[in-house]
Amino acid sequence: MAKRTFLPATASAGLHDGAAAPSRTLIEQTYAALRNDIIEGRLEPGSKLRIEHLRGQYSVGAGTLREAITRLASDALVTSEGQRGFRVAPIALEELEDLTRLRVQVEIEALRQSIRHGGAAWRAAVRSSYEAISALEQPIEPAHRRQWETLNVRFHETLLAGQASPWTQKVLRLLSRHGERYRRYAMGLPGSVRDVHAEHTEICELALAGHEARAALALEAHIRATPDLLAQALRSGRLVLPGGSDDASAGA
């Protein structure tokens, strides 16, 4: 991987062990860069995070890296091996199915509450977020996938913003980060005929029309589509998840 160059010159004092404590901004930057590289697969699932190697790669000191990696461990994107350091969390179909079950339970109820309690401002925000993502998903071009992911998160969070539960948003944001690791593989499957834009359109229109039960069913089908596609690809041998289970019988 190419060496990271996001480090500002004024932060150079935090590059070495024994120097002043790294700034929170530098830790945030390192955390964001590591998280992005994990989600994009540049740091492969199951790979060991070697501090000495990563120091040069990200142009930061060991203290900054440990702080950032500890945060990633709290997000469950990194696993701790006790005294042996850290590894990128593996990926497997079983985990995706578990994430999907939890997301369905939480997000469906949140959508129902949003439809019941969301007012004019909520409806306007949903329409705006839908129009923004629509501009990038007819179809989704590989070069725009990262931008689409940002708008996808915004669309889903806006749908649920009509209910007053900050913890719901926090939990779903964490689940979304993990789900993004899998969406990357699903979106790259050859021959996929999934129409994500049509799915978003149906959810948006039903939610704005106040059709609570139908909107909930459409959202559940949308959430379950990615694990279903990956399960089929694993069973057919069209996909192997790096660092995870490549056994098509693993679950589903």
WOZIDA-V463873 format. One record per pair of residues at least 24 apart in sequence whose C-alpha atoms are under 10 Angstrom apart, sorted by the first residue. I is the first residue (numbers start at 1). J is the second residue. Records with the same first field share a line. If there is no record, write none. Layout:
BEGIN
I: J + J
END
This chain:
BEGIN
1: 37 + 42 + 43 + 57 + 58
2: 57 + 58
3: 54 + 55 + 56 + 57 + 58 + 59
4: 30 + 33 + 54 + 55 + 56 + 57 + 58 + 59 + 60
5: 57 + 58 + 59 + 60
6: 30 + 33 + 58 + 59 + 60
7: 58 + 59 + 60
8: 59
11: 60
12: 59 + 60 + 61
13: 60 + 61
14: 60 + 61 + 62 + 63 + 64
15: 55 + 59 + 60 + 61 + 62 + 63 + 64 + 65
16: 55 + 60 + 61 + 62 + 63 + 64
17: 61 + 62 + 63 + 64
18: 61 + 62 + 63
19: 61 + 63
20: 63
21: 61 + 63 + 64
22: 60 + 61 + 62 + 63 + 64 + 65 + 67
23: 64
24: 64 + 67 + 68
26: 60 + 64 + 65 + 68
27: 60 + 63 + 64 + 65 + 66 + 67 + 68 + 69 + 71
28: 64 + 67 + 68 + 71
29: 58 + 64 + 68
30: 58 + 59 + 60 + 64 + 65 + 66 + 67 + 68 + 69
31: 64 + 65 + 66 + 67 + 68 + 69 + 70 + 71 + 72
32: 68 + 72
33: 58 + 68
34: 58 + 65 + 68 + 69 + 72 + 77
35: 68 + 69 + 71 + 72 + 75 + 77 + 78 + 88 + 177
36: 146 + 177 + 181
38: 72 + 77 + 78 + 88 + 89 + 178 + 181
39: 77 + 177 + 178 + 179 + 180 + 181 + 182 + 183 + 184
40: 146 + 180 + 181 + 182 + 184 + 185
41: 88 + 181 + 184 + 185 + 242
43: 87 + 88
44: 87 + 88 + 89 + 90 + 91 + 242 + 243
45: 77 + 78 + 87 + 88 + 89 + 90 + 91 + 92 + 181 + 241 + 242 + 243 + 244
46: 78 + 79 + 86 + 87 + 88 + 89 + 90 + 91 + 242 + 243 + 244
47: 78 + 86 + 87 + 88 + 89 + 90 + 242 + 243
48: 78 + 79 + 81 + 84 + 85 + 86 + 87 + 88 + 89
49: 78 + 79 + 85 + 86 + 87 + 88
50: 84 + 85 + 86 + 87
51: 85 + 86
75: 174 + 175 + 177 + 178
76: 174 + 177 + 178
77: 174 + 177 + 178 + 181
88: 243
89: 178 + 243 + 244
90: 241 + 242 + 243 + 244 + 245
91: 178 + 181 + 182 + 241 + 242 + 243 + 244 + 245 + 246
92: 182 + 240 + 241 + 242 + 243 + 244 + 245 + 246 + 247 + 250 + 251
93: 182 + 227 + 228 + 230 + 231 + 234 + 241 + 244 + 245 + 246 + 247 + 248 + 249 + 250 + 251 + 252
94: 227 + 231 + 244 + 245 + 250 + 251 + 252
95: 178 + 179 + 227 + 244 + 245 + 251
96: 175 + 178 + 179 + 181 + 182 + 224 + 226 + 227 + 230 + 231
97: 224 + 226 + 227 + 228 + 231 + 251 + 252
99: 175 + 176 + 178 + 179 + 227
100: 175 + 176 + 179 + 220 + 223 + 224 + 225 + 226 + 227
101: 220 + 223 + 224
102: 171 + 172 + 175
103: 171 + 172 + 175 + 176 + 179 + 220 + 223 + 224
104: 172 + 216 + 219 + 220 + 221 + 222 + 223 + 224
105: 220
106: 168 + 169 + 171 + 172
107: 156 + 157 + 159 + 160 + 168 + 169 + 171 + 172 + 216 + 219 + 220 + 223
108: 160 + 212 + 213 + 215 + 216 + 217 + 218 + 219 + 220 + 223
109: 160 + 163 + 168 + 216
110: 157 + 159 + 160 + 161 + 162 + 163 + 164 + 165 + 168 + 169 + 216
111: 156 + 157 + 158 + 159 + 160 + 161 + 162 + 163 + 207 + 212 + 213 + 215 + 216 + 219
112: 159 + 160 + 162 + 163 + 207 + 210 + 211 + 212 + 213 + 215 + 216
113: 160 + 161 + 162 + 163 + 164 + 165 + 212
114: 158 + 159 + 160 + 161 + 162 + 163 + 164 + 207 + 210 + 212
115: 159 + 160 + 161 + 162 + 163 + 206 + 207 + 208 + 209 + 210 + 211 + 212 + 215 + 216
116: 162 + 163 + 207 + 210 + 211 + 212
117: 161 + 162 + 163 + 164
118: 159 + 160 + 161 + 162 + 163 + 164 + 208 + 210
119: 162
120: 162 + 208
121: 162
122: 158 + 159 + 160 + 161 + 162 + 163 + 208
123: 158 + 159 + 161 + 162 + 204 + 207 + 208 + 209
124: 158 + 208
125: 154 + 155 + 158 + 159 + 161 + 162
126: 154 + 155 + 156 + 157 + 158 + 159 + 160 + 161 + 162 + 204 + 205 + 207 + 208
127: 155 + 158 + 159 + 204 + 205 + 208
128: 155 + 158
129: 153 + 154 + 155 + 156 + 157 + 158 + 159 + 204
130: 154 + 155 + 156 + 158 + 159 + 197 + 200 + 201 + 203 + 204 + 205
131: 155 + 201
133: 197 + 200
134: 196 + 197 + 198 + 200 + 201
135: 197
136: 197
137: 195 + 196 + 197 + 198 + 200
138: 195 + 196 + 197 + 198
139: 195 + 196 + 197
140: 187 + 195 + 196 + 197
141: 187
142: 184 + 187 + 188
145: 184 + 187
146: 184
149: 176 + 177 + 180 + 183 + 184
152: 176 + 200
153: 177 + 180
155: 200 + 204
156: 200 + 203 + 204 + 219
159: 203 + 204 + 207 + 208
179: 223 + 226 + 227
182: 226 + 227 + 230 + 241
183: 225 + 226 + 227 + 229 + 230
184: 226
185: 226 + 229 + 230 + 239 + 240 + 241
186: 225 + 226 + 227 + 228 + 229 + 230 + 231 + 233 + 239
187: 226 + 229 + 230
188: 239
189: 229 + 230 + 233 + 238 + 239
190: 233 + 238 + 239
192: 229 + 233
194: 225 + 226 + 229
196: 222 + 225
199: 223 + 225
227: 252
228: 252
END
